[in-house]
Structure formats: C-alpha cells, structure tokens
Amino acid sequence: MVERHTDDLLQAFAAPLAARFGRSIETIRAEGLKAIDFHTNEGIELTLPDGSTMSFHYAFFVKDDEQRIVGVFTEHCGYHCFGMADLEVRELRDGAEAARHRW
C-alpha cells in the first residue's frame, strides 16, 4: 500500500517536480526522486486547518494550484498530500524560516 501511495503522489505531482529538478515529467514518473533531491539543510513545517502541526527534516513541497493540493516530499518519512484550504507551509533552510505560504 505504501508503494502505491508513493507512486500515486509521484504521478500526481510529476509536472511541478520535473520543473523543480529540471528533469522531464516522464523521467520523474519512471525513476522517481533520488537521495540528492533532498538537502540536509531543508525542512518543512505545516500547520493544518485545525491548528495541528507537523515538521519534516530533509523535505520540500510542491503545489498544484489547479487541484488545490500540496505535496510534501521527505527523504525518510514518505510523501504526503494536503488540501490547500487553510494550510500554512513554512520552508526552512538551516533551521530558519526561508518562506511562509498560506492558502
């Protein structure tokens, strides 16, 4: 089940992942992500609509504005999808906030 979930998210976010990494959509769909796609100084903190929070090390996010979803990709803790409504994402670099996004 986890492998199917991972593949589903790679398929769903192939276009923004391809743009982020300069690879083709087909390559992302066929080969997925690589360890070098994750950086030790990057992280993500999420605040969900009910105020719950979660944080991930070695992680980044991409979004699909048309479907109003955000994909969070982590090196060690899997891939996750969240609806954009009332979601806050903080991008961290070296432990400090690099950007904050709210939808």
C-alpha positions in Angstrom: 0.0 0.0 0.0 2.8 2.5 0.8 4.5 1.9 -2.5 1.2 2.5 -4.3 0.7 5.7 -2.3 4.3 6.9 -3.2 3.8 6.2 -6.9 0.4 7.9 -6.9 1.9 11.1 -5.5 4.8 11.0 -7.9 2.3 10.7 -10.7 0.1 13.5 -9.4 3.0 15.9 -8.8 5.2 14.9 -11.8 4.9 18.3 -13.5 5.9 20.5 -10.6 8.6 18.0 -9.5 10.0 18.0 -13.1 10.1 21.8 -13.0 11.9 21.9 -9.6 14.6 19.4 -10.7 14.9 20.2 -14.4 14.0 16.7 -15.4 11.3 15.6 -17.7 7.9 14.6 -16.4 8.4 11.1 -17.9 11.7 10.7 -16.0 10.1 11.7 -12.7 7.3 9.2 -13.4 9.6 6.4 -14.4 12.5 7.0 -11.9 11.0 8.9 -9.1 13.1 11.0 -6.8 16.7 10.5 -5.8 18.6 11.0 -2.5 20.4 14.0 -4.0 16.9 15.7 -4.4 16.8 16.1 -0.6 19.1 18.5 1.2 20.2 18.2 4.8 19.5 21.9 5.4 15.9 21.9 4.1 12.8 21.3 6.1 9.1 21.9 6.1 6.7 22.8 8.9 2.9 22.5 8.3 0.0 24.0 10.2 -3.2 22.3 9.3 -6.7 23.9 9.4 -7.4 22.6 12.9 -4.2 24.0 14.3 -2.3 20.7 14.3 1.3 20.9 13.3 3.9 18.7 11.9 7.5 19.1 10.8 9.8 17.2 8.5 13.6 17.3 8.0 15.1 16.7 4.6 11.9 17.8 3.0 10.4 20.2 0.4 6.9 20.9 -1.0 5.4 21.5 -4.4 1.9 22.5 -5.2 -0.8 22.0 -7.8 -2.9 25.2 -7.9 -5.4 23.7 -10.3 -6.3 20.8 -7.9 -5.5 23.0 -4.9 -3.2 20.4 -3.3 0.2 20.5 -1.8 2.7 17.6 -2.0 5.2 17.2 0.8 8.2 15.1 -0.1 10.6 13.8 2.6 13.6 11.7 2.3 12.9 9.4 5.2 9.2 9.9 6.2 7.4 9.4 2.9 5.4 11.5 0.6 2.2 13.3 1.7 -0.6 15.3 0.2 -2.7 18.0 1.8 -5.5 20.2 0.6 -4.5 23.9 0.3 -7.6 25.3 2.1 -6.4 26.9 5.3 -3.0 25.3 5.1 0.2 27.0 6.1 3.6 25.8 5.0 6.9 27.1 6.3 10.0 26.4 4.3 13.1 26.1 6.5 16.7 26.5 5.5 19.4 25.8 8.1 16.7 25.8 10.7 15.5 29.3 9.9 12.3 30.3 8.1 13.1 30.9 4.4 9.5 31.4 3.3 5.9 31.1 4.5 2.9 30.2 2.4 -0.8 30.4 3.4 -3.8 29.4 1.3 
